[in-house]
Amino acid sequence: MEKASILHVFTAAKNASPFDVNMAFDAGFDKIVPYTNVELSEVTGLTQDAIFSRGLSGVKREGIFIGGRDIDLAMDMLSAAKKAMFAPFACSAFADPSGAFTTAAAMIAKVEAHLKENFGESLTGKTLSVFGSTGPVGSCASIIAAQQGANVQMVAHSSVASVEPKAAAWNEKYQVSMKVVDGTTEAKKEEILAQSDIVICSAAAGIQVISKAQLALAKNLKVVADVNAVAPLGVEGVSVSDDGVKIEGTNIYGIGAIAVGQLKYNTQHQLLKQMLPTDQPFEKPKYLEFSAAFKLARELLKVHS
């Protein structure tokens, strides 16, 4: 009898995400087991308990999913899980804290696609400003865009000093050159918009960050993406279902939360399916994070374009 497929969910949070549990079931895992309040130091032991307990036939039918809210901790936990394994006792692992990796990947892939479709241009050399840049989605989107050659501006909404250490740490870790800009007043936000080619809004839900009047002043702005689906939306004039729709009174193309969310869902679903066993005799385990999510999101857009 074939052994059941098990997904072990490690999270530093109090609860595992029901969203991730549902996604794992729908992707084909038979059992999903959450481990909450997990500390980084515990990942090695948990991983080895999982991979040594079912034999070689069983370990091929296991996977590890890393949740939580902290993108740096999730990456460290993924690294610790990977280091705890050795062939042939190894299984695939996937980090997606708060769904941030797949959401950010979907957002940047959508921005890239509409930039190419409507302007024939790439992200390389474009000034891309991120509002809500220190949250899980905004920070990950900033890193992905910077890796694609965009000149990323992380917008500080309260103080530049609070964002600069985070930007410096990510610049060093991922070998990028993101900078921090002051967005603490409406006038300063307008200055940022005026010099931006692309704007991403991933601020807290239910808060309008950018008005239509401010967008009308941003003559160089090409694409705006907003992941807020709770009224009032983050960017006035961009509806949740917009998928490359020109914002009224401007030449800016808007991307809303549902358009991003659909691609995020498909990306996470397919990455979870990649963790399940196949008939390949020498299949290697996969270690998936935002880079894999962005690569897949791009591929999914090409398939459906």
N, C-alpha and C positions, 0 to 999 in steps of 0.2 A: 504494500500500500504506500502510495506517494505521501511524503510528509507535507504537512501544511506549510504555507509560506507565512513567515512572521516578520512584521516590521516593529523594531524596537525604537520608541520615540524618546529621545533624551531632550529634556528642556530644563533650563535653570529657573523657569517660572513656576508659580504655584500650581498651574493647571496646564495640561496639554491642550492644544488648540483643537476644538471640535471640527473646524474647517479642514485641518490637516488629516484628522482621523477619517473624515468622510472621503476626502480625496484618495487616501490610501486604500480604503475599501473599494471605491469605484475603479481604482487602477488595477485591482485584482489581488491584493493581499488578503489572505484568509483571516489572519489575526493581527491586531494592532495593540501593542502593550506600551502604555505610557510610564515613564520614570520622571518624576517631577522634583523640583528643587535640586537638580543635579549640579554638583560643583565640578569645575574643570579637573580637579585631582581625582575624581571618581570615574572619569570616562574610560580610562585604561582598564580598570577592573570590570566595569560593566561590559565593555566590549569583549574582553576575553572570556567572561562567563557566558556570553552569547555564542561565541564562535566555537568553543571547545565542548559544548554540551550535546551536540546532535550528530556528530560524525561528519564525514566529508559529504555525504549525500544531503544532510540537513543544512549545513552551513551555506550551501548553494541556494537554499530557499529562505535565506534570512536577509534582512537589510537594516540599516540604522538611519533614522531620520533625526536631524538636529533642529530643534525649534528655538524658542525663547524670543527675546526682543533685541539683544545686543549683537550687532553684526560681527564685531571683533571677537567676542566670546564664542560665537557660533563657529567662526573660522578656526579658532584655537581648538575647540572641541572636535571639529572635523579632523584637524591635523593629529590630535591625540588619538582619536579612534583609528585612523589610518596607521599610525606608528605602532599601535597595539596588535596589529594583525601581521601574519606572515603566511605565505603560500605553503600548503594549499588551504590553510585555515584563514580565510578572508572572505568578507562579504562587501557589497556595495554600501556606500554611505552618501547621504544627501543633506546638505545644510540649506535651510530656507527660513531663517528666523522671522516670525510675524509675516511670512509670505513676502518679505521685503526683496529677497533676491529675484524671485520670479516676477514680482510687480515692477521692480526697477528695470529688469531686463526687457519686459514687455513694453514699458514706456519708452525707453531709448530706442528699441527696435521700431516702434511706431513712428517716433519722431524722425528717425533716419529714413524710413520708407516714404513719409510724406514730404520730407525735404527733397528727396530724389525725384519723386513723382511730380511735384509742383514747381521745383526750381532747378532740377537737374544737378543738384549739389550734394556733397557729403558732409559729414560732421567735422572733417578735418579743417582746422583753422577757424571754425565758427565760434563765436562767443555765446556760451550757453550758461544762463544764470539760473540757479536753483534756489527757490524759496521753500523753506522747510528743509534745509540742507543737512541738518544734524540728526534728523529722525532716521529710522531704519531705511525707509524707501529713498528719501532724499540723499542720504550719504552714499548709499549703494549706487544710485543713479549717477551721482557726481563722479564716482570712481569709474564706472563703465564708460561714461561719456569722455572722460579724460583719457582713458586707455584707447579710445577711438580717435584721438587727436583734437578734440574740442578744447577750446580755452574756457575752462570751467570756472565760474564765479559762484562761490558759496555765499549766499546772502545772509548776513547777520541781522536778525530782526530785533534783538535786544541789545547786544553789545558785540563788537568785533573781537574783543579780548576773550570772550567765551567760546568763540568758534575757532580762532587761530590755532590753539594747541591740537584740536582734532584734525584740522586740515593738515597741519605739519606732520602729524603721526601717519595719516593716510598717504600723504605724498611720499614719505620715506618707505612705508611698507609696500606700496604698489608702484613705486617709481613713476609718479605722475607729478604735475605742477599746478595743482588747483590753488586759487587764491581766494581770499576772503574780502568781501566788499560790504560797506555799511548801508544797510537798508532800514535804519531805525526810524526814519521819518518818511512821509509821503513824498516830499521833494527828492529825497535821496533814492527812493524807489523809482521815481520817474527818470532820474539820471541813469539808473541801472537798465531800465527798460529801453531807453533811447540808444544805448550802446550794445544791446543784445540782438543776436540773430534768432536765438531760441530761448524760451523760458519754460521752466518746469515748476509746477506748484505742487508740493507734497506736504503742505502745512497741515496743522490740526484740522479735523473735520468740522464743518459748520462755521468756518471763518472766511470771510471774503478778504483776500489778500490784494487783488488787483482789480481795478474798476475798468469799465469800458472807456471812460474818459482818459484814463492813463494809457490804455492800449492805443487809442487814437493818436496819441502823441509820439508813439514809438514807431517811427517811420522805417527803421531797418529790421523790425521784427518780422520773422517769417512763420514760425511755428510756436504754438503754445500748447502744453499738455497739463491737464489738471486731474489728479487722482481723487479729489474730494467728491463724494457722491451725496453729501448731506447739505441741505440748504442752510444758509446761502453757500453757493459753490465758491471754490477758491478763486476762480477767475470769472468775472462777470462777462457774459456773452458766449461762454463755452458751456454747452449743455452736456449732460452725462453721456448721451448717445452719440455725440459728434465724433466723427472719424475722418478727419481731414476736411472739415466744413469751414468755409471762409466766415470769419467773424464779421457781423454786420458793421458797415462803416469803415472797414479796414481791409488790408491785403494780407491779413494774418490767418493761417489755417489752424483751427482748434481741434484738439483731441481730448475727449472726455473720459470719465472714469469707467464707463461700461465698455468702451472700445478697448481701453487698456486692460480691464478686468477679464474680458473674454480671451485675449491672447495670454494673459497671465495664467488663467485656468488651464488652457490647452497646454501651455508650457509645463506647468507643474504636473499635470496628468501624464504627459509623455515621459517626463524625467522619472516619475515614480514607476511607470511601466518598464523603463530601461533597467530598473533594479531587480525586476523579477527574472527568474531563470529562463533560459532558452535551451534549444537543443544543441547549441554550440559546445563541443566537447572541451575546449580549452579556453572558455570565456573568462576574461579577466574582470575582477570587480571594478566598479566605477566609483569615482569620488567626485561628487557633483556639487557645485556652488554657483555663484553668480556668472562666472565666465561660461560655464556649460549652459546655464539658463539663457544667456544672451545669444549664444551661438544657435541654440535651438529655436528661440523666438524669431530670429532672422530667417531661419530655414522655413519655419511655419508660414511666415508672411510671403515668402517666395512661392510656396506651394499654392497658396490661396490668392495670389495676386493675378 
